[in-house]
Structures are given as C-alpha cells and as structure tokens.
Amino acid sequence: MNVLLTSAGRRVSLLKAFKDVTHQQNGRVFAGDVDSLAPALYFADQSLRLPRIDDSAYIPRPKAIVQNHHIN
C-alpha cells in the first residue's frame, strides 16, 4: 500500500504514523508540497514538488503521481 500526502507542510507526526502502517505492508509514503522546504517532505520515503492549489496543473500532477507510483 502506497500513500500520498498532499500539502504535507509541517504534518510530520501524521506522516510518521502513515509510514509506520505502510512499511508494515511493504508500502511507501510520498509527500508533496508547493514549498520544497516543508518539514514533512524530509521524513517521507519520497518527496514531490506540487504546484499551487490554484494552478491549472494541480489536479493533473497528483493524478499522474498516483498512477506512476501505484498509490492506493
């Protein structure tokens, strides 16, 4: 099971909780944020840069991530 957290920001505790569960099932946690310095990105298995929510690419980008990384 792979998980994607969008707007990860400072949600380090939440990300770590997801990591605990997904790693038990051989999964990975992907975290995305518009800010490349968002703290939670440093704790994810893989961090991703996302466009701003009001950007027209916002929906297509996470959708592509879900497909490319087999996010459940």
mmJSON file of the N, C-alpha and C atoms, coordinates in Angstrom:
{"data_MODEL":{"atom_site":{
"group_PDB":["ATOM","ATOM","ATOM","ATOM","ATOM","ATOM","ATOM","ATOM","ATOM","ATOM","ATOM","ATOM","ATOM","ATOM","ATOM","ATOM","ATOM","ATOM","ATOM","ATOM","ATOM","ATOM","ATOM","ATOM","ATOM","ATOM","ATOM","ATOM","ATOM","ATOM","ATOM","ATOM","ATOM","ATOM","ATOM","ATOM","ATOM","ATOM","ATOM","ATOM","ATOM","ATOM","ATOM","ATOM","ATOM","ATOM","ATOM","ATOM","ATOM","ATOM","ATOM","ATOM","ATOM","ATOM","ATOM","ATOM","ATOM","ATOM","ATOM","ATOM","ATOM","ATOM","ATOM","ATOM","ATOM","ATOM","ATOM","ATOM","ATOM","ATOM","ATOM","ATOM","ATOM","ATOM","ATOM","ATOM","ATOM","ATOM","ATOM","ATOM","ATOM","ATOM","ATOM","ATOM","ATOM","ATOM","ATOM","ATOM","ATOM","ATOM","ATOM","ATOM","ATOM","ATOM","ATOM","ATOM","ATOM","ATOM","ATOM","ATOM","ATOM","ATOM","ATOM","ATOM","ATOM","ATOM","ATOM","ATOM","ATOM","ATOM","ATOM","ATOM","ATOM","ATOM","ATOM","ATOM","ATOM","ATOM","ATOM","ATOM","ATOM","ATOM","ATOM","ATOM","ATOM","ATOM","ATOM","ATOM","ATOM","ATOM","ATOM","ATOM","ATOM","ATOM","ATOM","ATOM","ATOM","ATOM","ATOM","ATOM","ATOM","ATOM","ATOM","ATOM","ATOM","ATOM","ATOM","ATOM","ATOM","ATOM","ATOM","ATOM","ATOM","ATOM","ATOM","ATOM","ATOM","ATOM","ATOM","ATOM","ATOM","ATOM","ATOM","ATOM","ATOM","ATOM","ATOM","ATOM","ATOM","ATOM","ATOM","ATOM","ATOM","ATOM","ATOM","ATOM","ATOM","ATOM","ATOM","ATOM","ATOM","ATOM","ATOM","ATOM","ATOM","ATOM","ATOM","ATOM","ATOM","ATOM","ATOM","ATOM","ATOM","ATOM","ATOM","ATOM","ATOM","ATOM","ATOM","ATOM","ATOM","ATOM","ATOM","ATOM","ATOM","ATOM","ATOM","ATOM","ATOM","ATOM","ATOM","ATOM","ATOM","ATOM","ATOM","ATOM"],
"id":[1,2,3,4,5,6,7,8,9,10,11,12,13,14,15,16,17,18,19,20,21,22,23,24,25,26,27,28,29,30,31,32,33,34,35,36,37,38,39,40,41,42,43,44,45,46,47,48,49,50,51,52,53,54,55,56,57,58,59,60,61,62,63,64,65,66,67,68,69,70,71,72,73,74,75,76,77,78,79,80,81,82,83,84,85,86,87,88,89,90,91,92,93,94,95,96,97,98,99,100,101,102,103,104,105,106,107,108,109,110,111,112,113,114,115,116,117,118,119,120,121,122,123,124,125,126,127,128,129,130,131,132,133,134,135,136,137,138,139,140,141,142,143,144,145,146,147,148,149,150,151,152,153,154,155,156,157,158,159,160,161,162,163,164,165,166,167,168,169,170,171,172,173,174,175,176,177,178,179,180,181,182,183,184,185,186,187,188,189,190,191,192,193,194,195,196,197,198,199,200,201,202,203,204,205,206,207,208,209,210,211,212,213,214,215,216],
"type_symbol":["N","C","C","N","C","C","N","C","C","N","C","C","N","C","C","N","C","C","N","C","C","N","C","C","N","C","C","N","C","C","N","C","C","N","C","C","N","C","C","N","C","C","N","C","C","N","C","C","N","C","C","N","C","C","N","C","C","N","C","C","N","C","C","N","C","C","N","C","C","N","C","C","N","C","C","N","C","C","N","C","C","N","C","C","N","C","C","N","C","C","N","C","C","N","C","C","N","C","C","N","C","C","N","C","C","N","C","C","N","C","C","N","C","C","N","C","C","N","C","C","N","C","C","N","C","C","N","C","C","N","C","C","N","C","C","N","C","C","N","C","C","N","C","C","N","C","C","N","C","C","N","C","C","N","C","C","N","C","C","N","C","C","N","C","C","N","C","C","N","C","C","N","C","C","N","C","C","N","C","C","N","C","C","N","C","C","N","C","C","N","C","C","N","C","C","N","C","C","N","C","C","N","C","C","N","C","C","N","C","C","N","C","C","N","C","C"],
"label_atom_id":["N","CA","C","N","CA","C","N","CA","C","N","CA","C","N","CA","C","N","CA","C","N","CA","C","N","CA","C","N","CA","C","N","CA","C","N","CA","C","N","CA","C","N","CA","C","N","CA","C","N","CA","C","N","CA","C","N","CA","C","N","CA","C","N","CA","C","N","CA","C","N","CA","C","N","CA","C","N","CA","C","N","CA","C","N","CA","C","N","CA","C","N","CA","C","N","CA","C","N","CA","C","N","CA","C","N","CA","C","N","CA","C","N","CA","C","N","CA","C","N","CA","C","N","CA","C","N","CA","C","N","CA","C","N","CA","C","N","CA","C","N","CA","C","N","CA","C","N","CA","C","N","CA","C","N","CA","C","N","CA","C","N","CA","C","N","CA","C","N","CA","C","N","CA","C","N","CA","C","N","CA","C","N","CA","C","N","CA","C","N","CA","C","N","CA","C","N","CA","C","N","CA","C","N","CA","C","N","CA","C","N","CA","C","N","CA","C","N","CA","C","N","CA","C","N","CA","C","N","CA","C","N","CA","C","N","CA","C","N","CA","C","N","CA","C","N","CA","C","N","CA","C"],
"label_alt_id":[null,null,null,null,null,null,null,null,null,null,null,null,null,null,null,null,null,null,null,null,null,null,null,null,null,null,null,null,null,null,null,null,null,null,null,null,null,null,null,null,null,null,null,null,null,null,null,null,null,null,null,null,null,null,null,null,null,null,null,null,null,null,null,null,null,null,null,null,null,null,null,null,null,null,null,null,null,null,null,null,null,null,null,null,null,null,null,null,null,null,null,null,null,null,null,null,null,null,null,null,null,null,null,null,null,null,null,null,null,null,null,null,null,null,null,null,null,null,null,null,null,null,null,null,null,null,null,null,null,null,null,null,null,null,null,null,null,null,null,null,null,null,null,null,null,null,null,null,null,null,null,null,null,null,null,null,null,null,null,null,null,null,null,null,null,null,null,null,null,null,null,null,null,null,null,null,null,null,null,null,null,null,null,null,null,null,null,null,null,null,null,null,null,null,null,null,null,null,null,null,null,null,null,null,null,null,null,null,null,null,null,null,null,null,null,null],
"label_comp_id":["MET","MET","MET","ASN","ASN","ASN","VAL","VAL","VAL","LEU","LEU","LEU","LEU","LEU","LEU","THR","THR","THR","SER","SER","SER","ALA","ALA","ALA","GLY","GLY","GLY","ARG","ARG","ARG","ARG","ARG","ARG","VAL","VAL","VAL","SER","SER","SER","LEU","LEU","LEU","LEU","LEU","LEU","LYS","LYS","LYS","ALA","ALA","ALA","PHE","PHE","PHE","LYS","LYS","LYS","ASP","ASP","ASP","VAL","VAL","VAL","THR","THR","THR","HIS","HIS","HIS","GLN","GLN","GLN","GLN","GLN","GLN","ASN","ASN","ASN","GLY","GLY","GLY","ARG","ARG","ARG","VAL","VAL","VAL","PHE","PHE","PHE","ALA","ALA","ALA","GLY","GLY","GLY","ASP","ASP","ASP","VAL","VAL","VAL","ASP","ASP","ASP","SER","SER","SER","LEU","LEU","LEU","ALA","ALA","ALA","PRO","PRO","PRO","ALA","ALA","ALA","LEU","LEU","LEU","TYR","TYR","TYR","PHE","PHE","PHE","ALA","ALA","ALA","ASP","ASP","ASP","GLN","GLN","GLN","SER","SER","SER","LEU","LEU","LEU","ARG","ARG","ARG","LEU","LEU","LEU","PRO","PRO","PRO","ARG","ARG","ARG","ILE","ILE","ILE","ASP","ASP","ASP","ASP","ASP","ASP","SER","SER","SER","ALA","ALA","ALA","TYR","TYR","TYR","ILE","ILE","ILE","PRO","PRO","PRO","ARG","ARG","ARG","PRO","PRO","PRO","LYS","LYS","LYS","ALA","ALA","ALA","ILE","ILE","ILE","VAL","VAL","VAL","GLN","GLN","GLN","ASN","ASN","ASN","HIS","HIS","HIS","HIS","HIS","HIS","ILE","ILE","ILE","ASN","ASN","ASN"],
"label_asym_id":["A","A","A","A","A","A","A","A","A","A","A","A","A","A","A","A","A","A","A","A","A","A","A","A","A","A","A","A","A","A","A","A","A","A","A","A","A","A","A","A","A","A","A","A","A","A","A","A","A","A","A","A","A","A","A","A","A","A","A","A","A","A","A","A","A","A","A","A","A","A","A","A","A","A","A","A","A","A","A","A","A","A","A","A","A","A","A","A","A","A","A","A","A","A","A","A","A","A","A","A","A","A","A","A","A","A","A","A","A","A","A","A","A","A","A","A","A","A","A","A","A","A","A","A","A","A","A","A","A","A","A","A","A","A","A","A","A","A","A","A","A","A","A","A","A","A","A","A","A","A","A","A","A","A","A","A","A","A","A","A","A","A","A","A","A","A","A","A","A","A","A","A","A","A","A","A","A","A","A","A","A","A","A","A","A","A","A","A","A","A","A","A","A","A","A","A","A","A","A","A","A","A","A","A","A","A","A","A","A","A","A","A","A","A","A","A"],
"label_entity_id":["1","1","1","1","1","1","1","1","1","1","1","1","1","1","1","1","1","1","1","1","1","1","1","1","1","1","1","1","1","1","1","1","1","1","1","1","1","1","1","1","1","1","1","1","1","1","1","1","1","1","1","1","1","1","1","1","1","1","1","1","1","1","1","1","1","1","1","1","1","1","1","1","1","1","1","1","1","1","1","1","1","1","1","1","1","1","1","1","1","1","1","1","1","1","1","1","1","1","1","1","1","1","1","1","1","1","1","1","1","1","1","1","1","1","1","1","1","1","1","1","1","1","1","1","1","1","1","1","1","1","1","1","1","1","1","1","1","1","1","1","1","1","1","1","1","1","1","1","1","1","1","1","1","1","1","1","1","1","1","1","1","1","1","1","1","1","1","1","1","1","1","1","1","1","1","1","1","1","1","1","1","1","1","1","1","1","1","1","1","1","1","1","1","1","1","1","1","1","1","1","1","1","1","1","1","1","1","1","1","1","1","1","1","1","1","1"],
"label_seq_id":[1,1,1,2,2,2,3,3,3,4,4,4,5,5,5,6,6,6,7,7,7,8,8,8,9,9,9,10,10,10,11,11,11,12,12,12,13,13,13,14,14,14,15,15,15,16,16,16,17,17,17,18,18,18,19,19,19,20,20,20,21,21,21,22,22,22,23,23,23,24,24,24,25,25,25,26,26,26,27,27,27,28,28,28,29,29,29,30,30,30,31,31,31,32,32,32,33,33,33,34,34,34,35,35,35,36,36,36,37,37,37,38,38,38,39,39,39,40,40,40,41,41,41,42,42,42,43,43,43,44,44,44,45,45,45,46,46,46,47,47,47,48,48,48,49,49,49,50,50,50,51,51,51,52,52,52,53,53,53,54,54,54,55,55,55,56,56,56,57,57,57,58,58,58,59,59,59,60,60,60,61,61,61,62,62,62,63,63,63,64,64,64,65,65,65,66,66,66,67,67,67,68,68,68,69,69,69,70,70,70,71,71,71,72,72,72],
"pdbx_PDB_ins_code":[null,null,null,null,null,null,null,null,null,null,null,null,null,null,null,null,null,null,null,null,null,null,null,null,null,null,null,null,null,null,null,null,null,null,null,null,null,null,null,null,null,null,null,null,null,null,null,null,null,null,null,null,null,null,null,null,null,null,null,null,null,null,null,null,null,null,null,null,null,null,null,null,null,null,null,null,null,null,null,null,null,null,null,null,null,null,null,null,null,null,null,null,null,null,null,null,null,null,null,null,null,null,null,null,null,null,null,null,null,null,null,null,null,null,null,null,null,null,null,null,null,null,null,null,null,null,null,null,null,null,null,null,null,null,null,null,null,null,null,null,null,null,null,null,null,null,null,null,null,null,null,null,null,null,null,null,null,null,null,null,null,null,null,null,null,null,null,null,null,null,null,null,null,null,null,null,null,null,null,null,null,null,null,null,null,null,null,null,null,null,null,null,null,null,null,null,null,null,null,null,null,null,null,null,null,null,null,null,null,null,null,null,null,null,null,null],
"Cartn_x":[0.841,0.0,0.893,0.729,1.437,0.455,0.945,0.109,0.735,-0.113,0.329,-0.311,0.528,0.041,0.312,-0.741,-0.581,-0.619,-0.07,0.03,0.602,1.68,2.274,2.731,3.312,3.693,4.453,3.866,4.515,3.857,3.167,2.431,3.349,4.439,5.439,4.866,4.13,3.559,2.603,1.776,0.836,1.593,2.606,3.393,4.065,4.628,5.277,4.28,3.064,2.032,1.707,1.57,1.332,2.511,3.729,4.913,4.917,4.579,4.554,3.64,2.472,1.49,1.876,2.255,2.564,3.811,4.804,6.013,5.733,4.772,4.382,3.8,3.283,2.667,3.53,4.822,5.778,5.402,4.788,4.398,5.321,5.041,5.846,4.926,5.469,4.727,5.385,4.586,5.004,4.384,5.157,4.644,4.897,3.89,4.018,3.645,4.305,4.004,4.534,3.98,4.442,5.789,6.028,7.259,8.275,9.363,10.369,11.067,10.858,11.449,10.45,9.28,8.268,8.855,8.803,9.441,9.021,7.756,7.284,7.941,8.355,8.977,10.258,10.939,12.203,12.013,10.806,10.522,9.819,9.413,8.715,9.705,9.184,10.021,10.443,9.556,9.884,9.096,9.8,9.128,8.933,7.859,7.483,7.081,7.458,7.059,5.73,4.763,3.444,3.198,2.379,2.01,1.034,0.851,-0.123,-1.526,-2.373,-3.733,-4.511,-4.237,-4.971,-4.343,-3.298,-2.655,-3.453,-3.575,-4.35,-3.703,-2.436,-1.743,-1.92,-2.612,-2.695,-3.36,-4.472,-5.169,-4.405,-3.945,-3.214,-1.928,-1.211,0.066,-0.125,-0.97,-1.179,-1.782,-2.623,-3.225,-2.137,-1.172,-0.057,0.811,1.009,1.791,1.115,-0.191,-0.959,-0.775,-0.851,-0.704,0.734,1.707,3.113,3.693,3.202,3.767,2.818,1.773,0.823,0.29,-0.166,-0.758,-2.126,-2.352,-3.617,-4.545],
"Cartn_y":[-1.169,0.0,1.241,2.097,3.373,4.499,5.54,6.656,7.954,8.889,10.222,11.246,12.04,13.151,14.434,15.164,16.442,17.563,18.703,19.828,19.335,18.596,17.939,18.932,20.035,21.095,20.624,20.868,20.502,19.274,18.505,17.348,16.135,16.337,15.288,14.127,14.405,13.332,12.478,13.106,12.361,11.509,12.077,11.335,10.124,10.31,9.195,8.091,8.449,7.442,6.642,7.331,6.626,5.735,6.201,5.39,4.106,4.204,3.014,1.946,2.349,1.395,0.904,1.812,1.399,0.538,0.811,-0.008,-1.432,-1.6,-2.948,-3.747,-3.045,-3.696,-3.507,-3.253,-3.053,-1.903,-0.875,0.293,1.463,2.549,3.764,4.969,6.005,7.254,8.324,8.916,10.019,11.281,12.342,13.607,14.698,15.519,16.608,17.938,18.973,20.317,21.311,22.492,23.555,24.098,24.035,24.535,23.4,23.508,22.439,22.312,23.263,23.204,22.782,22.326,21.873,20.729,20.83,19.836,18.387,18.142,16.768,16.091,16.881,16.296,15.545,15.982,15.358,14.01,13.707,12.456,11.434,11.838,10.941,9.977,8.867,7.954,8.616,9.42,10.211,11.509,12.609,13.908,14.386,15.128,15.607,17.066,17.804,19.207,19.27,19.931,20.081,21.539,21.781,23.166,23.706,25.008,25.635,25.094,25.101,24.581,25.332,26.615,27.396,27.318,26.529,26.323,25.3,25.518,24.589,23.201,23.088,21.79,21.027,21.632,20.991,19.615,19.481,18.184,17.172,17.551,16.568,16.05,16.89,16.464,15.378,15.571,14.479,13.233,13.446,12.306,11.465,12.117,11.407,10.699,11.345,10.735,9.46,9.522,8.346,7.186,7.474,6.416,5.905,6.814,6.424,5.68,5.974,5.368,4.367,4.007,2.98,3.309,4.535,4.989,4.335,3.743,3.09,4.049],
"Cartn_z":[0.0,0.0,0.0,-0.988,-1.052,-0.757,-0.095,0.327,-0.164,-0.59,-0.976,-0.047,0.615,1.428,0.652,0.331,-0.355,0.678,0.335,1.277,2.597,2.506,3.673,4.742,4.315,5.24,6.455,7.642,8.912,9.538,8.796,9.337,9.523,10.214,10.406,11.212,12.275,13.11,12.298,11.49,10.646,9.634,9.025,8.043,8.689,9.864,10.552,10.885,11.254,11.545,10.289,9.156,7.896,7.533,7.769,7.469,8.286,9.573,10.43,9.849,9.415,8.886,7.494,6.616,5.235,5.167,6.008,5.978,6.446,7.326,7.759,6.597,5.603,4.445,3.191,3.401,2.313,1.393,1.948,1.175,1.445,0.76,0.88,1.047,1.679,1.844,0.98,0.114,-0.738,-0.169,-0.097,0.418,-0.604,-0.801,-1.749,-1.127,-1.596,-1.112,-2.138,-2.13,-3.019,-2.53,-1.23,-0.624,-0.511,-1.223,-1.201,0.155,1.045,2.383,3.458,3.056,4.021,4.864,6.18,7.05,6.782,6.525,6.337,5.126,4.155,2.962,3.302,4.341,4.721,5.42,5.837,6.532,5.641,4.463,3.541,2.892,2.399,1.623,0.318,-0.222,-1.405,-1.349,-1.578,-1.584,-3.011,-3.205,-4.533,-4.453,-5.44,-5.523,-6.245,-5.658,-6.257,-6.615,-7.642,-7.959,-6.916,-6.93,-6.025,-6.318,-5.325,-5.468,-6.538,-6.707,-7.709,-9.11,-9.266,-10.567,-11.37,-12.654,-13.504,-13.576,-13.225,-13.235,-11.931,-10.961,-9.646,-9.709,-10.357,-10.412,-11.279,-12.461,-13.276,-12.618,-11.892,-11.297,-10.244,-9.22,-8.26,-8.915,-9.895,-10.597,-11.267,-11.887,-12.518,-11.479,-10.332,-9.257,-8.77,-8.595,-8.149,-9.127,-10.398,-11.407,-11.488,-11.498,-11.667,-10.487,-9.288,-8.076,-7.43,-8.136,-7.651,-6.259,-6.117,-4.852,-4.69,-3.532,-3.271,-2.566],
"occupancy":[1.0,1.0,1.0,1.0,1.0,1.0,1.0,1.0,1.0,1.0,1.0,1.0,1.0,1.0,1.0,1.0,1.0,1.0,1.0,1.0,1.0,1.0,1.0,1.0,1.0,1.0,1.0,1.0,1.0,1.0,1.0,1.0,1.0,1.0,1.0,1.0,1.0,1.0,1.0,1.0,1.0,1.0,1.0,1.0,1.0,1.0,1.0,1.0,1.0,1.0,1.0,1.0,1.0,1.0,1.0,1.0,1.0,1.0,1.0,1.0,1.0,1.0,1.0,1.0,1.0,1.0,1.0,1.0,1.0,1.0,1.0,1.0,1.0,1.0,1.0,1.0,1.0,1.0,1.0,1.0,1.0,1.0,1.0,1.0,1.0,1.0,1.0,1.0,1.0,1.0,1.0,1.0,1.0,1.0,1.0,1.0,1.0,1.0,1.0,1.0,1.0,1.0,1.0,1.0,1.0,1.0,1.0,1.0,1.0,1.0,1.0,1.0,1.0,1.0,1.0,1.0,1.0,1.0,1.0,1.0,1.0,1.0,1.0,1.0,1.0,1.0,1.0,1.0,1.0,1.0,1.0,1.0,1.0,1.0,1.0,1.0,1.0,1.0,1.0,1.0,1.0,1.0,1.0,1.0,1.0,1.0,1.0,1.0,1.0,1.0,1.0,1.0,1.0,1.0,1.0,1.0,1.0,1.0,1.0,1.0,1.0,1.0,1.0,1.0,1.0,1.0,1.0,1.0,1.0,1.0,1.0,1.0,1.0,1.0,1.0,1.0,1.0,1.0,1.0,1.0,1.0,1.0,1.0,1.0,1.0,1.0,1.0,1.0,1.0,1.0,1.0,1.0,1.0,1.0,1.0,1.0,1.0,1.0,1.0,1.0,1.0,1.0,1.0,1.0,1.0,1.0,1.0,1.0,1.0,1.0,1.0,1.0,1.0,1.0,1.0,1.0],
"B_iso_or_equiv":[0.0,0.0,0.0,0.0,0.0,0.0,0.0,0.0,0.0,0.0,0.0,0.0,0.0,0.0,0.0,0.0,0.0,0.0,0.0,0.0,0.0,0.0,0.0,0.0,0.0,0.0,0.0,0.0,0.0,0.0,0.0,0.0,0.0,0.0,0.0,0.0,0.0,0.0,0.0,0.0,0.0,0.0,0.0,0.0,0.0,0.0,0.0,0.0,0.0,0.0,0.0,0.0,0.0,0.0,0.0,0.0,0.0,0.0,0.0,0.0,0.0,0.0,0.0,0.0,0.0,0.0,0.0,0.0,0.0,0.0,0.0,0.0,0.0,0.0,0.0,0.0,0.0,0.0,0.0,0.0,0.0,0.0,0.0,0.0,0.0,0.0,0.0,0.0,0.0,0.0,0.0,0.0,0.0,0.0,0.0,0.0,0.0,0.0,0.0,0.0,0.0,0.0,0.0,0.0,0.0,0.0,0.0,0.0,0.0,0.0,0.0,0.0,0.0,0.0,0.0,0.0,0.0,0.0,0.0,0.0,0.0,0.0,0.0,0.0,0.0,0.0,0.0,0.0,0.0,0.0,0.0,0.0,0.0,0.0,0.0,0.0,0.0,0.0,0.0,0.0,0.0,0.0,0.0,0.0,0.0,0.0,0.0,0.0,0.0,0.0,0.0,0.0,0.0,0.0,0.0,0.0,0.0,0.0,0.0,0.0,0.0,0.0,0.0,0.0,0.0,0.0,0.0,0.0,0.0,0.0,0.0,0.0,0.0,0.0,0.0,0.0,0.0,0.0,0.0,0.0,0.0,0.0,0.0,0.0,0.0,0.0,0.0,0.0,0.0,0.0,0.0,0.0,0.0,0.0,0.0,0.0,0.0,0.0,0.0,0.0,0.0,0.0,0.0,0.0,0.0,0.0,0.0,0.0,0.0,0.0,0.0,0.0,0.0,0.0,0.0,0.0],
"pdbx_formal_charge":[null,null,null,null,null,null,null,null,null,null,null,null,null,null,null,null,null,null,null,null,null,null,null,null,null,null,null,null,null,null,null,null,null,null,null,null,null,null,null,null,null,null,null,null,null,null,null,null,null,null,null,null,null,null,null,null,null,null,null,null,null,null,null,null,null,null,null,null,null,null,null,null,null,null,null,null,null,null,null,null,null,null,null,null,null,null,null,null,null,null,null,null,null,null,null,null,null,null,null,null,null,null,null,null,null,null,null,null,null,null,null,null,null,null,null,null,null,null,null,null,null,null,null,null,null,null,null,null,null,null,null,null,null,null,null,null,null,null,null,null,null,null,null,null,null,null,null,null,null,null,null,null,null,null,null,null,null,null,null,null,null,null,null,null,null,null,null,null,null,null,null,null,null,null,null,null,null,null,null,null,null,null,null,null,null,null,null,null,null,null,null,null,null,null,null,null,null,null,null,null,null,null,null,null,null,null,null,null,null,null,null,null,null,null,null,null],
"auth_seq_id":[1,1,1,2,2,2,3,3,3,4,4,4,5,5,5,6,6,6,7,7,7,8,8,8,9,9,9,10,10,10,11,11,11,12,12,12,13,13,13,14,14,14,15,15,15,16,16,16,17,17,17,18,18,18,19,19,19,20,20,20,21,21,21,22,22,22,23,23,23,24,24,24,25,25,25,26,26,26,27,27,27,28,28,28,29,29,29,30,30,30,31,31,31,32,32,32,33,33,33,34,34,34,35,35,35,36,36,36,37,37,37,38,38,38,39,39,39,40,40,40,41,41,41,42,42,42,43,43,43,44,44,44,45,45,45,46,46,46,47,47,47,48,48,48,49,49,49,50,50,50,51,51,51,52,52,52,53,53,53,54,54,54,55,55,55,56,56,56,57,57,57,58,58,58,59,59,59,60,60,60,61,61,61,62,62,62,63,63,63,64,64,64,65,65,65,66,66,66,67,67,67,68,68,68,69,69,69,70,70,70,71,71,71,72,72,72],
"auth_comp_id":["MET","MET","MET","ASN","ASN","ASN","VAL","VAL","VAL","LEU","LEU","LEU","LEU","LEU","LEU","THR","THR","THR","SER","SER","SER","ALA","ALA","ALA","GLY","GLY","GLY","ARG","ARG","ARG","ARG","ARG","ARG","VAL","VAL","VAL","SER","SER","SER","LEU","LEU","LEU","LEU","LEU","LEU","LYS","LYS","LYS","ALA","ALA","ALA","PHE","PHE","PHE","LYS","LYS","LYS","ASP","ASP","ASP","VAL","VAL","VAL","THR","THR","THR","HIS","HIS","HIS","GLN","GLN","GLN","GLN","GLN","GLN","ASN","ASN","ASN","GLY","GLY","GLY","ARG","ARG","ARG","VAL","VAL","VAL","PHE","PHE","PHE","ALA","ALA","ALA","GLY","GLY","GLY","ASP","ASP","ASP","VAL","VAL","VAL","ASP","ASP","ASP","SER","SER","SER","LEU","LEU","LEU","ALA","ALA","ALA","PRO","PRO","PRO","ALA","ALA","ALA","LEU","LEU","LEU","TYR","TYR","TYR","PHE","PHE","PHE","ALA","ALA","ALA","ASP","ASP","ASP","GLN","GLN","GLN","SER","SER","SER","LEU","LEU","LEU","ARG","ARG","ARG","LEU","LEU","LEU","PRO","PRO","PRO","ARG","ARG","ARG","ILE","ILE","ILE","ASP","ASP","ASP","ASP","ASP","ASP","SER","SER","SER","ALA","ALA","ALA","TYR","TYR","TYR","ILE","ILE","ILE","PRO","PRO","PRO","ARG","ARG","ARG","PRO","PRO","PRO","LYS","LYS","LYS","ALA","ALA","ALA","ILE","ILE","ILE","VAL","VAL","VAL","GLN","GLN","GLN","ASN","ASN","ASN","HIS","HIS","HIS","HIS","HIS","HIS","ILE","ILE","ILE","ASN","ASN","ASN"],
"auth_asym_id":["A","A","A","A","A","A","A","A","A","A","A","A","A","A","A","A","A","A","A","A","A","A","A","A","A","A","A","A","A","A","A","A","A","A","A","A","A","A","A","A","A","A","A","A","A","A","A","A","A","A","A","A","A","A","A","A","A","A","A","A","A","A","A","A","A","A","A","A","A","A","A","A","A","A","A","A","A","A","A","A","A","A","A","A","A","A","A","A","A","A","A","A","A","A","A","A","A","A","A","A","A","A","A","A","A","A","A","A","A","A","A","A","A","A","A","A","A","A","A","A","A","A","A","A","A","A","A","A","A","A","A","A","A","A","A","A","A","A","A","A","A","A","A","A","A","A","A","A","A","A","A","A","A","A","A","A","A","A","A","A","A","A","A","A","A","A","A","A","A","A","A","A","A","A","A","A","A","A","A","A","A","A","A","A","A","A","A","A","A","A","A","A","A","A","A","A","A","A","A","A","A","A","A","A","A","A","A","A","A","A","A","A","A","A","A","A"],
"auth_atom_id":["N","CA","C","N","CA","C","N","CA","C","N","CA","C","N","CA","C","N","CA","C","N","CA","C","N","CA","C","N","CA","C","N","CA","C","N","CA","C","N","CA","C","N","CA","C","N","CA","C","N","CA","C","N","CA","C","N","CA","C","N","CA","C","N","CA","C","N","CA","C","N","CA","C","N","CA","C","N","CA","C","N","CA","C","N","CA","C","N","CA","C","N","CA","C","N","CA","C","N","CA","C","N","CA","C","N","CA","C","N","CA","C","N","CA","C","N","CA","C","N","CA","C","N","CA","C","N","CA","C","N","CA","C","N","CA","C","N","CA","C","N","CA","C","N","CA","C","N","CA","C","N","CA","C","N","CA","C","N","CA","C","N","CA","C","N","CA","C","N","CA","C","N","CA","C","N","CA","C","N","CA","C","N","CA","C","N","CA","C","N","CA","C","N","CA","C","N","CA","C","N","CA","C","N","CA","C","N","CA","C","N","CA","C","N","CA","C","N","CA","C","N","CA","C","N","CA","C","N","CA","C","N","CA","C","N","CA","C","N","CA","C","N","CA","C","N","CA","C","N","CA","C"],
"pdbx_PDB_model_num":[1,1,1,1,1,1,1,1,1,1,1,1,1,1,1,1,1,1,1,1,1,1,1,1,1,1,1,1,1,1,1,1,1,1,1,1,1,1,1,1,1,1,1,1,1,1,1,1,1,1,1,1,1,1,1,1,1,1,1,1,1,1,1,1,1,1,1,1,1,1,1,1,1,1,1,1,1,1,1,1,1,1,1,1,1,1,1,1,1,1,1,1,1,1,1,1,1,1,1,1,1,1,1,1,1,1,1,1,1,1,1,1,1,1,1,1,1,1,1,1,1,1,1,1,1,1,1,1,1,1,1,1,1,1,1,1,1,1,1,1,1,1,1,1,1,1,1,1,1,1,1,1,1,1,1,1,1,1,1,1,1,1,1,1,1,1,1,1,1,1,1,1,1,1,1,1,1,1,1,1,1,1,1,1,1,1,1,1,1,1,1,1,1,1,1,1,1,1,1,1,1,1,1,1,1,1,1,1,1,1,1,1,1,1,1,1]
}}}
